[in-house]
Amino acid sequence: MERPHPGPRRPDAASVVDLAGLLQRVAGGDRAAFRRLYEAQAARLYGVALRITRQPALAADAVHDAFLQVWHHAARFDIARGNAQTWLLTLVRYRALDIVRRRAREAPEQTMPEPIDEAPDPLAQLAGSRDAAALHRCLERLQADRRRLVALAFVEGLSHSEAAERVGMPLGTVKSTIRRSLQSLRTCLESGA
Amino acid sequence: MSDLPPPAEPDDADLLAGEYVLGTLDAAAMASVRGRAATDPALADAIAVWERRLAPLADAVPPVLPPPGLWRRLEQAIAVPPVPANDPAKPSLWRSVRLWQGTTAAALALAAAFAAVALLPGQPAPMRFAALGTPGAAATVAPGYMAKAMPDGTLVVAAVAPAPVPAGREMELWILPPGADRPASLGMLPAAGRSITVASMPATGTHLMISLEPPGGSPTGAPSGPVVYAGVLVTV
């Protein structure tokens, strides 16, 4: 599995160029490129989907659907504007979120399975890209409980109400805390401070 | 309970984009943000910026090997080759779009006819109409649905002469603004039609389509089943 590994040297540049090149070839219908893209990214994306759906079958569906979108719409990816890794991530996250939200709506009495493990500490594990460094710096400025709430929501795909239940805070408090945290992050990331 | 937001100031719109990317919105609010982003480039840009900002949070998630059957599933799913690359901007999905673009002239005439009926004296506000007809059908065939877009962003889709929806399928409504290369879902469409609020009045030339999907909607975020009705909004 040749997952692009955030090594000490130029962690992102090589993999981003490579992924973008693969996407271009996929847009032209190149199956071998599609397979290489899958091999390079499937484990990362399946990990993300599994944290959100918490069920292997649903996570596999999310990754399946996302890669089908890639196959059909790789031409939409704009190298000049976007990061290929981020694009793939968003496709999988939205699919996984759609799946769990739909299930929550259809079977609200069904409780979610237990989380796979505790929320990761976002500060400990952000990889070394420049965007990650900036986010890391700005997360550090949030109070620890806010930081945890943001990371928990993103990684576990929790809705406002699920997050409220998880952290034992009233729904309104969770909503306003998340908004304030996003505001702080935005201010910090925009200022580049 | 819903997270559906009230019409909002720019700052609120940006934070709503942030919440959308973070993933804390419920299903209705997510669909609403998606629908608005399809016609609101500022919101779409805000979403893209938040996606880039927050993406590194996923670095904290350890990779997990997917089940070995997953690649085989994908391989089978892509067994039908995509449309040749001579039209790279509009790949395979738009076969169905091309199919029904041929009916545009008929749809225009129908929309104008319906608009003439609908525009009563003392109703000066400009509105846009589309007849959503069966792709490839003759102009004499009544459209399945009519769409009316109002200046306040209300989009009404009303049943005219729809065919019954096959068992096990549901209709999903899609919007494709001029220049856009992907349609956005406006949610499921009950047989009787429904009224939707979008960020702003969809432009003339905006395509509306109705596709048949599995219950709950397309699994891919784009029309996955046949487009059964389609039309183009015209100003009357």
Boltz contact constraints between the chains, C-beta under 6 A:
constraints:
  - contact:
      token1: [A, 3]
      token2: [B, 63]
      max_distance: 6.0
  - contact:
      token1: [A, 28]
      token2: [B, 85]
      max_distance: 6.0
  - contact:
      token1: [A, 29]
      token2: [B, 82]
      max_distance: 6.0
  - contact:
      token1: [A, 42]
      token2: [B, 66]
      max_distance: 6.0
  - contact:
      token1: [A, 43]
      token2: [B, 63]
      max_distance: 6.0
  - contact:
      token1: [A, 43]
      token2: [B, 65]
      max_distance: 6.0
  - contact:
      token1: [A, 44]
      token2: [B, 63]
      max_distance: 6.0
  - contact:
      token1: [A, 46]
      token2: [B, 64]
      max_distance: 6.0
  - contact:
      token1: [A, 46]
      token2: [B, 66]
      max_distance: 6.0
  - contact:
      token1: [A, 47]
      token2: [B, 61]
      max_distance: 6.0
  - contact:
      token1: [A, 47]
      token2: [B, 62]
      max_distance: 6.0
  - contact:
      token1: [A, 47]
      token2: [B, 63]
      max_distance: 6.0
  - contact:
      token1: [A, 47]
      token2: [B, 64]
      max_distance: 6.0
  - contact:
      token1: [A, 48]
      token2: [B, 58]
      max_distance: 6.0
  - contact:
      token1: [A, 48]
      token2: [B, 61]
      max_distance: 6.0
  - contact:
      token1: [A, 50]
      token2: [B, 64]
      max_distance: 6.0
  - contact:
      token1: [A, 51]
      token2: [B, 61]
      max_distance: 6.0
  - contact:
      token1: [A, 60]
      token2: [B, 67]
      max_distance: 6.0
  - contact:
      token1: [A, 60]
      token2: [B, 70]
      max_distance: 6.0
  - contact:
      token1: [A, 64]
      token2: [B, 73]
      max_distance: 6.0
  - contact:
      token1: [A, 65]
      token2: [B, 219]
      max_distance: 6.0
  - contact:
      token1: [A, 65]
      token2: [B, 220]
      max_distance: 6.0
  - contact:
      token1: [A, 67]
      token2: [B, 74]
      max_distance: 6.0
  - contact:
      token1: [A, 68]
      token2: [B, 77]
      max_distance: 6.0
  - contact:
      token1: [A, 68]
      token2: [B, 220]
      max_distance: 6.0
  - contact:
      token1: [A, 69]
      token2: [B, 220]
      max_distance: 6.0
  - contact:
      token1: [A, 71]
      token2: [B, 78]
      max_distance: 6.0
  - contact:
      token1: [A, 72]
      token2: [B, 91]
      max_distance: 6.0
  - contact:
      token1: [A, 72]
      token2: [B, 92]
      max_distance: 6.0
  - contact:
      token1: [A, 72]
      token2: [B, 93]
      max_distance: 6.0
  - contact:
      token1: [A, 75]
      token2: [B, 88]
      max_distance: 6.0
  - contact:
      token1: [A, 75]
      token2: [B, 91]
      max_distance: 6.0
  - contact:
      token1: [A, 86]
      token2: [B, 51]
      max_distance: 6.0
  - contact:
      token1: [A, 86]
      token2: [B, 52]
      max_distance: 6.0
  - contact:
      token1: [A, 86]
      token2: [B, 55]
      max_distance: 6.0
  - contact:
      token1: [A, 89]
      token2: [B, 55]
      max_distance: 6.0
  - contact:
      token1: [A, 89]
      token2: [B, 58]
      max_distance: 6.0
  - contact:
      token1: [A, 90]
      token2: [B, 51]
      max_distance: 6.0
  - contact:
      token1: [A, 97]
      token2: [B, 23]
      max_distance: 6.0
  - contact:
      token1: [A, 101]
      token2: [B, 27]
      max_distance: 6.0
  - contact:
      token1: [A, 102]
      token2: [B, 216]
      max_distance: 6.0
  - contact:
      token1: [A, 105]
      token2: [B, 27]
      max_distance: 6.0
  - contact:
      token1: [A, 120]
      token2: [B, 60]
      max_distance: 6.0
  - contact:
      token1: [A, 122]
      token2: [B, 57]
      max_distance: 6.0
  - contact:
      token1: [A, 122]
      token2: [B, 60]
      max_distance: 6.0
  - contact:
      token1: [A, 125]
      token2: [B, 60]
      max_distance: 6.0
  - contact:
      token1: [A, 126]
      token2: [B, 56]
      max_distance: 6.0
  - contact:
      token1: [A, 126]
      token2: [B, 59]
      max_distance: 6.0
  - contact:
      token1: [A, 127]
      token2: [B, 59]
      max_distance: 6.0
  - contact:
      token1: [A, 131]
      token2: [B, 56]
      max_distance: 6.0
  - contact:
      token1: [A, 132]
      token2: [B, 56]
      max_distance: 6.0
  - contact:
      token1: [A, 132]
      token2: [B, 59]
      max_distance: 6.0
  - contact:
      token1: [A, 135]
      token2: [B, 56]
      max_distance: 6.0
  - contact:
      token1: [A, 151]
      token2: [B, 57]
      max_distance: 6.0
  - contact:
      token1: [A, 153]
      token2: [B, 22]
      max_distance: 6.0
  - contact:
      token1: [A, 153]
      token2: [B, 24]
      max_distance: 6.0
  - contact:
      token1: [A, 154]
      token2: [B, 22]
      max_distance: 6.0
  - contact:
      token1: [A, 154]
      token2: [B, 54]
      max_distance: 6.0
  - contact:
      token1: [A, 154]
      token2: [B, 57]
      max_distance: 6.0
  - contact:
      token1: [A, 155]
      token2: [B, 61]
      max_distance: 6.0
  - contact:
      token1: [A, 157]
      token2: [B, 23]
      max_distance: 6.0
  - contact:
      token1: [A, 159]
      token2: [B, 24]
      max_distance: 6.0
  - contact:
      token1: [A, 159]
      token2: [B, 26]
      max_distance: 6.0
  - contact:
      token1: [A, 160]
      token2: [B, 24]
      max_distance: 6.0
  - contact:
      token1: [A, 178]
      token2: [B, 24]
      max_distance: 6.0
  - contact:
      token1: [A, 179]
      token2: [B, 15]
      max_distance: 6.0
  - contact:
      token1: [A, 182]
      token2: [B, 15]
      max_distance: 6.0
  - contact:
      token1: [A, 182]
      token2: [B, 18]
      max_distance: 6.0
  - contact:
      token1: [A, 189]
      token2: [B, 53]
      max_distance: 6.0
